[in-house]
Every structure is written in structure tokens, then in C-alpha cells.
């Protein structure tokens, strides 16, 4: 798991990603999110599991799975949501509350029904809110504070309306019914049962009698009713795939995902829940992460080494090992396992971020340049990855490339939706580049795309870069 603090869970990856503000590796973010409020999390392994569960549903719904972004929200509350722009948010609390893969898939299918039905777009408040940049900004702002940069954190939080946007999210009972029916159809087309969705709703039927402020967030924005549940049950029981079961592979991946989240978010409880006598892979995974989070890296590393003996080609175990070594000051030792994780999964941006982060911290110019190359590769794979841009800015600054450092910072803020800060850094970057260079042109593009002031436009116009605003 990577997180964005400068610890090693990285601003972008549960084990490779917790958000991006400050140099922290991926796992640390997850660990802290349970105590600090909602945070945008990134973890390559969990994202891949969620997409394997979701992509067939997206496809039969007429969506391109590559266009749907799943946002993992670090929050203990039971919640999920769909936003305009084909984005789906799943809270860690929801994943931990789901009893099995079929229940989780049922919720995913329901949220897919909202996306396919265009329901988020019909919510004017949500559309105006621009959920994605807000989520990113909020997550990074919190991480920045965690990383010891309160001013950066305050700045990012000031640009975020996350809670207001989330509060504006709500669907009518009619939209809920349509999303339920669509979900049943999607699951049936993929040969899966809708029974999990019915059972999920049934388990929380009692929420119907609670006042709004006492309900789980999910059931405030997705109102439940006994009539709705019974209508759904009748439809589901009539489907040919009603008795379809989760496969052993689905169950194992589901347990791995939950174990990772538990280990990061609930480390103390995980050491009780996943007993030493439980030698299953998910249990050992949870304990290793929990030991890491409770500042016992040696026990964590011993567990991981044992797991690597069993699964030497598992890139996420190598990633976690490198992350722990990095976070506990053993930076030189972190390089080898992080290189191995990238060798095993070269198309994973978050793993490359961890390697790049380590290389630029080794104090060797050659390694630093190699780290810059890794981070630039990340920006080719994810050009809106703020942590990659932040780390590039630090590396360029250390190398004395002030123009590139300013431009990378402008890219970082642009990815976060902090357009004022992005514009300011882009303007400063332009001063240090030749006017015919690609970098100067990119900085100009950022200025133009970041709500330039009339004064900015006049300055650009005077040099032939833009027409003045009328």
C-alpha cells in the first residue's frame, strides 16, 4: 500500500499509495486514514482486485472499463457513491462490512446503475462540485499535514469542498429503484447472482427506521425501504443465476483485500483478529502490515520474507518490503526489493513511484537521475499523478534545475485542481525556459488552463501567446 506522505505509503498507493502530498510511502496513509477522516487512497493490488470484480459489470452496462475510475476512500463509514465523469467511490468501511465478494459486487453493480443511468449528472450540486479534484485535494491536504507541511496542507484543504460535495450527493427513490433493477441485469449478464445485493440491504434494513443523522452515510444518500428490498428480492430470485456462488479465487482476493485494509487501518485489532495460529496467506499479510504499522518492522519483515519464500513472484510483497525498509530509514536496502517489484509489474505507476522516491533519496547523483527517469515514466502512465510531480520537483530542485522544478510543481497543483497555485508556478517556470522549448510551451498551456487573470492574458498577448479577453 502506498501512501502520499513521505513515509512510504506514498501519496498515491496503499502499498503504493496513500495520496500525494509529501514524501510518504503508500502504506502509511492507510494506516492514518482511519483516525484522520476521509482520505483518497491508492493501492495497486487493491485497485486491480476491485477492477477484476467490476470491469465485467462495467462492460455489460455499456461502459468502457478503462474509463471508469474507482476511488478508494479511507474512511470507516459504510459508504459508496458514483459521480459524474464515470467515477465510483468505495469507502474502506464498506469493503470491511461486506460479508463476501457477491455483496460487494452487488453494491458495485448498483453504483454502476447510477453511472449508466446518468444519475450523478442530474444532480446539479454534485456536478458543480467537481468531486474528483476535491477528493484529491482533500486527501493530499491531509497527507501534507501528516508529513509535517501544515501550510501546504491548509492550502490544499482550502481548495477543497469535499465534504460539501459528498453531502450534496443523493438520489431519489425512483433512481434507487432503477439502479437496483439495472444492477440485477448487469449481474445476470455476467453470470452472477444478485443475492448479495439483497442480503446486503437486508442486513441494514433497520437503518430505515433511524433518523437521517443516525443512518450510515450510504443509506442517507441511498434511501432504503422494505418495499424496495422486497421488489429487488422478487426480481433476483427469478434470475437463472440466482444460485451462482463466489469462486474460491474471488473469495481469496476478497480476503486479501480486506486483510490489507485491516492491517493498515486497524493494526492493533488486526493482531487480535488474525491470530498467530492462522497461517493463511491473508492472515499473515494482515499481521505483517499490522506489525509494520505498530512500529515493529523486524517482525513484519520476517513475515514478509516467509511469504516471499512461498510467492517469490508476488510484486506486492516486494513492494511492501521495500516500503517498510524505506520508511524505517534503511533506504539503501529498500532499493533492491523495489526494483524487483517493478521488474515483476512494470506497468504499475505506484510501484515505480516508490522506486523513484528511493533512488532520489540515496544521495547519489547517478541514482537520482535514474529516479527522475522512473518518475517521468510514471507521468507518462498517469499524467495527473500529483505525487510523481511532487517528487520530480524535489529531485529537479536538488539537481539545480529550477525551471523544471517549478514546472513540476505547477503540474502537481494542476493535478490537484489547485489552479491558482498551478498558474503561479507555471508563470514562474516560463521565466526560466527558452520560448521555443517544449517546457515553455507546456508552462504556457498550464497558465491558459488555470483560469488566468486579465493581467495574465494581457502579458501572454503581448508576447503573442494568447489573445486578450474581451
WOMO-V708890 format. One record per run of one state. SS is the DSSP state (~ for helix, > for strand, _ for the rest). FROM is the first residue (numbers start at 1). TO is the last residue. If there is no record, write none. Layout:
BEGIN
SS,FROM,TO  SS,FROM,TO
END
This chain:
BEGIN
_,1,1  >,2,3  _,4,7  >,8,10  _,11,24  >,25,25  ~,26,36  _,37,38  >,39,42  _,43,43  ~,44,60  _,61,64  ~,65,67  _,68,68  >,69,74  _,75,79  >,80,83  _,84,86  >,87,91  ~,92,97  _,98,100  ~,101,116  _,117,119  ~,120,122  _,123,123  ~,124,129  _,130,130  ~,131,146  _,147,149  ~,150,158  _,159,161  ~,162,168  _,169,172  ~,173,189  _,190,194  ~,195,203  _,204,204  ~,205,209  _,210,211  ~,212,214  _,215,216  ~,217,221  _,222,225  ~,226,237  _,238,247  ~,248,265  _,266,266  ~,267,273  _,274,280  ~,281,293  _,294,296  ~,297,310  _,311,314  ~,315,327  _,328,330  ~,331,344  _,345,348  ~,349,359  _,360,364  ~,365,381  _,382,385  ~,386,399  _,400,401  ~,402,416  _,417,418  ~,419,430  _,431,437  ~,438,449  _,450,453  ~,454,462  _,463,470
END
